[in-house]
């Protein structure tokens, strides 16, 4: 990549990140629809964490490997990161189409593994793509544009669960027909949005020296793994500090996503999926609205966080956002009026925008530019390891300490987010690198 990076217009930054919309629509269905599908297929509450093992395991295995591979990839026509966007999006699109046809619990769990593999293949290079394309002073806009599309994609996914209930008949199968509509729409969005970004955004070609280094670099099966090990050994201190935040933050988020619909069914409709399936379906639809709301807040607040991060520093913005989210989840399971559920989710939505963009601002200045891909993959390992830990441990905690009570699980998540806020306050970000110069903004694409 050339040292001199052209400043991009706001429209160009939006175009390059449109593909994140489809990726996050898929992730939104995982948040709000996959666990209810498990419920419809007969899963018990303490089985849900282990059935979600696909997300952290594929993230742990795939993201750093894809990051290392994309760092060492260059094709004159296809570029460096784009081939991975496309392959991942095709995989997601096909799996989303097939998912609602799941006839058994283990078929759904198997498809989730494939879906997560595709999501991780597409998503990991997107973080490096921002760092590749944008000069230092535009990193905040680039990363928080991804927060914007995160909110927009997940919002559409969640709202579709509510809206399609009114337009699709109930059906006689285990999985309601309205679920099919949400997944079919996601299948289209996944591939269409990534194709938009690929077609509108050229990658910056490597310099002659960088290209020579890529061609001379020894390649082999073990090479990406050795690259990851070396990068971890040389990892900046700020990333180790962020790992502690992520341990509590992402464990908490999985607790919320796995239990939101069951908590709402308990507190608002006073039922469970086993007691009254019809009322539980209403709770699932309302969970789609609630999650849709917090993601609306996410895309509305994302660019406001650019200003806040510049004024108050990324560290303290993230601290404040985690406090809001933690308090919101402590309140959430006590609310019996379904309309009041939107209040705590407002703060949660702002925090979600921060989670999807601000941490990258805290570390990107400490990462060597030739290793953007592998370090973004390692940063995502720090996301999926807590998720993996949650999947393995939380079923036991929920069954033996929280009495399989989903409301208690949400409160537990709130406490963990407050602990994550305290860990954020201890972070000492490195000074922002000043070696990335920028060129004047071009007039064309």
N, C-alpha and C positions, 0 to 999 in steps of 0.2 A: 504494500500500500504506500502511496506517496505520502511524504511528510506533510506536504501542504494540502490540507483538506478544504474543499470549497464549502462555504456556508450555504445551506439549503434553505429554500423558502419554506414557510409553514405548510403549504400545500404539498411540497415534496416530502416533508417529514411525515405528513399524514399518509401519503401514498405508500411510502416504504413500510409503514406499520399496519396497513389495512389487513394484511394476512393474519395479524395477531387476533383480529376479530373472530375469524373462523375457528382458530385454535381455542380461543377462550369460550366460544359457544359450546364446543365439545366439553370443555372443562366445567361449564355451567350445568350441563346435563349430568355430569358425574357428581356434582355437588347435590343436585336436587332430585334427580330422577333415578339414578342407578340404585341407590339404597332403598327407595320405595319399591322398585322392581324386585329387589331381593326379598322385601317384605311380602309382596304379592306371591312370590314363589315359595314362601314358607320359611324364610330364615328367622331365627330367634335373635333378639337384640344383642346377645353376647357373641353371636356368630358374625355380625356385621364387620367389626374391625378386621378380622382375618380375611374376610371376603374382599376387603379393600386393599389387600397386600400388593396388588398389581401396580398401583400408583407409585409407591416408594421404591419397590424393587426395580421397576423399569427405569425410573428416574436415576436410581443409584448406578445401574449398569450402563444405561444408554447415554445419558446426557454428557458425562465427562468424555466418553469415547467419541461421541459425535463432535464434541468441541475440539478434541485433539485432532481428529481427522479433518475437520473443516479448516483448522489453522494451516494444515499442510496441503490443502486442495487448491488448485487453480486450473480452470478450463477457460480458454479464450471466449467461448460462447456461453457456457453455463455458469461461470463464475466460481465463487468460493463457498458461499453459504446457501445460495439458491437451490442447488440440487437436493440438499437436505430438507429445505422447506417443502419442496414438491413431493418427494418420496413420502415424507411424513403425512402430508395432507391427503394424498391418495389413500394411504392406509387408514387414516381416520374416517374419510368419507365412506369407504366401503364398510367399515365396521359399524359406524353409526346407522347405516341402512339396515344392517342385519340384526342389530341389538334387540329391537322390540320383538323379534321372532323367537327369542329365547324360550325354550320349552321346559327348561329345568334350571335349578339354581347353579349347577356347575357349568352349564352352557353359558349362562350370563357371566359368571366369573371368568371363564376362559376368554370370552369376547372382550371383557374389560382389560385383560392383559394385552391383547392385540391393540385395542384402542389407545391404551396408555403408551405403548411402544411407539405408535405413530405420533401421538401428541408430543412426546419427549423428543423424537427425532426432528420434528418441525420447530418446536419452541426453543430449544437450546441455542441454535445458531442465531436466533432473532436478537438475543441480548448482545452477542458479539457484533451483529450487523450494525446496530446503533453505534457502537464504539468504533467500528471500521469506517463508517460513512461520515460521522459528524465531528467537527472540531470540539475541543473541550467546552467552550462556552455554550454549545448547543446540546450537550449531553442531558441536561435536565429536561429540556423540551422533548428530546428523543425518548428517554426512558419513561417519562410521564405520559407521552402519547400512547405508549403501550398500556399504561394504567387506564387511560381513557378507553381504549379498545377492549381491555379486559372487562371494564364495567359494562360497555355497550354489548359485547358478545354474551356475557353471562346474563345480563338483563333480558335480552331477547329469548335466551334459552329458558329462563325461569318464567317469564310472562307467557311463553308459548304453552307451558304446562297448564296454566290457568285458562287461557283463551280457548285452547282446543277442546277443553271439557264441554264447552257450549256448542261446538260444531261437529263433534264426532259422537256417534252412538256409543253406548256403554259396551256392547259386545258381550260375548259369553265366555271368553277365554280368561286365563289367569291375569293377563296383562291387559288393562283397558285400552281400547282403540285410540283414545286421545294421546296416549304416549307415543304411538306410531307417528303421528303428525309432527311432534317435536323432534324426533330423531331423524325423520326424512328431511325436515328443514335444515337441521344441523349438517346432514350429509352434503347438501348443496352448498351451504355457507362455508364449510371447511375447505373445499377445493376451489370455489369461486374467488374467495377473498385472497387466498395465497397466489392464485394466478394473476390477480390484479397487481399485487405487489411485485411479483416477478416481472411482469410486462412493463411496469412504469418506472422501475428503479434499477439503473445500472450499478454494478459494483465497481469499486475503485481498483484498477488493475495493479498488481505489484510492480515495483520498480525493477529494473534489470538486475540489480544486485539481489533483491529479494527473490526474484524468479530463479536466479542461478542457485541461490541457497535452497529453495524448495526442490529443485531438480537434483541437487547434490545430496539432499538429506536421505540418509539410509532409511528404507522402508521395509517393513516386515510385520508379521502378525502381532508380535509383542510390542512394536514401537509405540502405539497409542497408550498402552498400559504403563510403559516405562516413562513416557512423557507425563502422565498423570502423577506417578509416584514422585518424579523429580519436582513437579510444580507444587505438590503438597509440602515437600521438604523445604521449598523456598518461599512458601506462602507468606504474604505480608501479615504483620501482627493484627491489623484491623480486621482481617478475615477471620482469624481465630476468635477475636472478641465478638464479631457478629454471629459466629457459630453458637455461642451461648444464648444470644437473643433468639435465634432460630429454633433452638431446642424447645423452648417453652412456647414460642409463637405458633409454630406449625403443628405441634402436638395439640395445642388448643383448637386450632382451626379444624383439624380432622374430627375432634370431639364434637364441635358444633355441627359440621356438615352431616355427620353420621346420625345425629340425634335431633335435628331441628324439627322435622315433620312429626316425629313421635312426641316431642315436647309440646308442640302446638296442639296436637291431638289431645294430650293429657290436660293442658291448662285451659284450652278454649272449648273443646268439644267433650272433655271428660271421658275419653274412650281410647281404645287401642285398636290396632289392625285386627286382632283376634276377636275383639268384642263386637265391633261394628265396622265392616269393611267400607260401607258407603260413607259413613262419617269420616273414616280415616282418609278416604280419597279426597274429601273436601279439605282436610288438613294438609294433604300433599299439594293440592292446588293452591291453597293459601300460603303454604311455604314457598311456592314458586313466586307468588306476589311479594312476599316479605323479602326473599332473596333478590328478586328483581328490583325492589326498591333500594336495597343497599347498594346494588350495582349501578342504579341510576345515579345515586349520590356519588359513587366512585367516578363515573365519567364526567359528572358535573364539577367535581372538586379537583380532578386531576391536575388541570393547568393552574388552578389556584395554589396547589402545592409547589409549583415551580417558583412562584413569588415567595411563598413562605420559606422554602428551603434556602433561597438566596438571602432572605432577611434574617432568619433565625438559625440557620445551618441545618443540614439534613438530620443530624443526630437529634436535635431537640424537637424538630417536627415529628420525627418517628416516635419519640418518647411520648409526646402529647397525644398522638393518634392511638397508640397502644393503651394508654390510660382510658381514653374514651371508649374503646372497644371492650376493654375489660369490665368497666362499670356497666356497659350495655348488656353484656352477657350475664352478669350477676342479676340484673333486673328481669331479663327476658322470661325465664320460666315461671315468674310470679304473676305474669300478666294474664288476665282472663278475658279481657276485651280484645278481640282480634285486631281492631283498628289501632289500638295503642301499641301493638308490636312494632309498628313502623318507627316509633320514637327511638328506642335503643338502637335500632338498625341504622339510623342516620349516622351516628358516631362510628358504628362498625364500618359503614360504607366509606367514610373518609379514611379510616384506618386501612381498609383494603386497598385504596388507591396508594397510600404510602407504602404498604407492604410490597406492592408490585413495581415500585419505581425507586423509592428513596434509598433503600439499602445499596442499590447498585451505584448510586451517586457517592456513597460513603467509601466505596472500595475501588471504583474504576481508576481514580488518580494514582493508585498504588500498583496497578497491574501493567506489566510490560505489553506494549501494543502487539508484539508478535505472538503473544500468548493469550489474547482476549478470549478465544474460543475455549481453551482448556480451563482457564480460570472461571469463566462463566459457568462451565460445566461443574467445576468443583463447588462453586457457590450454590448451584442447584442440588448437589449432593448434600449440602448442609440443610436443604429443605426436605429432601426425601428421607434422610436418616432419622430425623424426629418422627416423620410419618410412619416409617417402618417400625420404629420403637413403639409408636402408638398402636399400630395394628397388632403387634405381638402382645403388648401388655395391657391394653385398655379393656379388652374383653374380661380379663380376670378382675381388674379394678371395678368395672361396672357391675359384675355379677356378685362379687364378694364384699365390696365396700359401699357401693352406691345402690344396691338392691335392684339392679336392672332398671333404674329410674332415669329416663332420658332428661328430665328436668334437672336432676342433680348433676348429670353429665355436662349440661350447658353451664351450670354454675361453676363446676370444676374448671371448665375452659376459661371462664372469666378470671378466676384466680391466677391461672397460668399466664394469661395475657398481662396482668399487672406485674407478675414476676419478670416477664419479658421486658416490660417498660423499665424496671429497675436495672436490668442488665444493659439496656440501651444507654442509660445514663453513665455507665462505666466505660463506654467506648471512647477511644481516643483516635479519631481519624487522622491519617497522615496528611500533610499539606498536599494540595492539589498540584499535580504535575503541570509545568508550564512549557513543556517542549513540544506541544502539539499546536502548531500555528494553523491559521485558517486563511483561505483566500477569499476575495470578495464574492458575494453571492452571484451565481450565474443566473442568466435570464431564462434559460430553457431547461428542459429535463435532461 
